[in-house]
Amino acid sequence: MRISSKRASKMAALSSLSVLAMASQPAFAADESEGAVDDREIVVSGEVLYSNQINAVKTPTPIIDVPQSLTITSKEEILERGITSIGQIIDYTPGVNSSQGEGHRDAVVFRGVRSTADFFIDGMRDDVQYYRGLYNLEQVEILRGPNALLFGRGGAGGVLNRVTKKGTIGRTFGGGQIAVNTFGGFSIQGDVNLAAGENIGVRLNAAYEHLNNHRDFFDGDRIGINPTVRFKLGEATTLDLSYEYADHERFIDRGIPTGDDGRPVSTLRNVVFGDPEFNFLDLQAHIFRANLSHEFSDNFKGNFGAFYGDYDKVYSNFFTNDFDPATNRVELDGYVDTTERQNLVLSGNLVGEFETGSIGHTLIFGGEYINTSSDQNRLNTRFDTSVTDVANGVVDPFFGAARTDRAIFGVSRPLSLSNNMGTLADGRATINSFADLNDDTRVDIDVLSFYIQDEIKLTDWLNVVVGGRFDSFDITVNNVPGNEIRTRKDEEFSPRLGLILKPRENVSFYASYSESFLPRSGEQFANINGSNNALDPNTFTNLEAGVKWDFEQGLSLTAAIFEIEQSSPQTSDNDPSTLDVIDSKIQGFEVQLEGRVTDNWTISAGYSYLDGEQVNRGGPTGLRPRELPENMFSIWNNIQISDRIGFGVGLTHQDESFINNGNTAVLPSYTRLDAAAHFDVTENLRLQVNIENLTDTTYFPNAHATHQATVGAPLNARFSVTGKF
């Protein structure tokens, strides 16, 4: 079942392309922002959140005037820190932490709210579960707090938006990078921009990565190819076209079990609880994007975007479902899951800046149409033995009644399971086939949305943000095994209100209120069967107050307190015809310091405090929400010793948190120290080393379930050669 054909030819082709990109002169990230011909293009800086008007805030709003906590990681920071994944960005972002994602997807916990779907690319929804590449990015934006006004459904705790590189008109430049790590993984990537004419800029970003890490059997390959074209259709009109091909294959590692004390069993940190051949992910995606921008006047602009994504994904995995420390045996479960999804997104907005008397306005009015077709099914394991019977036929007292969808194995390295065959703990041979159909659904979704927001400048020191969004979410689910079709239509209005006080131009105090919602079909539209068909969406409200202060030397300080409240309708236990509304709250505090301390020293530091309690029909439970560390702290320092030599040092700390809602399984707290150093051989050639886990700490950064805790990587290094021409 493992899909691995054409890997060698793809690797050879992409390697040739990337070497060609570097042939003139190896280069680190080409700085296309300098000397851009199109003066009207707003380029990323410390002041403005976006590089064009199709990503996060959609209006030309300085960061200091956005009534919301946010963090931006630029391509320069990605280079300096040797970042290769979304998870590494999360490690150094306050208020958010990572979840395991079952070894096959990005999963972020925004202020205590886990999400696998609140991802956007250039402001367009990107909700398929996969690991997102960074090779073609200008920056990554993480906004915290519910805000459906700009993003629609989801975004319950926040959103993550990737801003891609676009073609640049009037310049030819390029760059590339070759890197290798101490685990044996390596990558090669190229970035070339061509001035194809007076009004055309063509750009190609491409990357190949061979994956490897500290865990047995782990390997994989990731390919990304992203050509883009920018057309200047007139003095006031720009068209961006983009196609991205993603091909990703990797081993799936679901981690290790917890013991009687509820903590990961560190003595098992080198054991992989899976099948070397049948724990895998294979994803292929074709993503098309278009954006048309037109300036009707100096103060009135329109943006019109289209997005189409075709995703074909399969992942297969075994994982630990239970563990008996006394006998050193594990119960394995598993499944194969496939998803075929097509997403079509059409959006448009008009942005105008004008005055009514002495009052200034930045008004945005927009709409969005989304059509999603998603077919998914899951096949569970079926073993040819009654796996909980011991040799004499007695039911196992620890793992319970006999069943054939799970198997009991003795713990060993490697586990006695390979190619769907293995030897059970009692010595019997067993063969698995993924033959038990768990679910098979065909989903069609139509979403129509309209939104309006006005940023009102009442005086030089007082701004008000007010707006709202209407969403019509219509879903049809065909439950194939049950020969049943269910439909539901939700219509939701989501308001947003913000107040910004500016005693000085570089200081703002803000307060905001925002809402979001999540339909009962969930993030991945699995089903609306049973009582879910009758239930209204979960709703999320956010109250936030904070301060933003930009110091003269280039430092920026942000601090915020917040409260997220989730309201979840449930059918009453006593009367199914009535509903109970269960409210849960998460409160917290964040502080973030970023920027230049001196000419040679830049810093990025963040701290967050999070607290919350689960609530059920009986009221407060006294239980803490899962994956909610009380304290998280991170700091990264980059110091330039001379014109050519620089180094960085970083620390990230996360308090212990609960793996499960029952609060019986715990992820221990950890502190990790990272470092980097670079030497610029010439103006266009850089040698760099990035070291992770400098003290070789054993730690467990995240988990998916009680017996699936991720084992953090030991001391490792990544060496890279980067440059530009």
FENVEN-V118231 format. One record per run of one state. SS is the DSSP state (H for helix, E for strand, - for the rest). FROM is the first residue (numbers start at 0). LEN is the number of residues. Records with the same first field share a line. If there is no record, write none. Layout:
SS: FROM-LEN  FROM-LEN
This chain:
-: 0-6  22-4  27-20  48-13  65-4  81-4  91-4  98-2  103-4  110-2  115-3  121-2  125-11  144-3  151-6  164-8  181-4  197-2  211-8  234-2  251-4  256-1  258-4  264-1  268-11  297-2  324-4  356-2  383-5  389-5  395-11  410-6  418-2  423-5  459-2  479-4  504-2  518-11  534-3  550-4  571-7  598-2  613-1  616-2  620-10  640-4  654-2  658-7  667-2  682-2  692-10  705-2  709-6  724-1
H: 6-16  62-3  74-7  85-6  100-3  147-4  265-3  529-5
E: 26-1  47-1  61-1  69-5  95-3  107-3  112-3  118-3  123-2  136-8  157-7  172-9  185-12  199-12  219-15  236-15  255-1  257-1  262-2  279-18  299-25  328-28  358-25  388-1  394-1  406-4  416-2  420-3  428-31  461-18  483-21  506-12  537-13  554-17  578-20  600-13  614-2  618-2  630-10  644-10  656-2  665-2  669-13  684-8  702-3  707-2  715-9
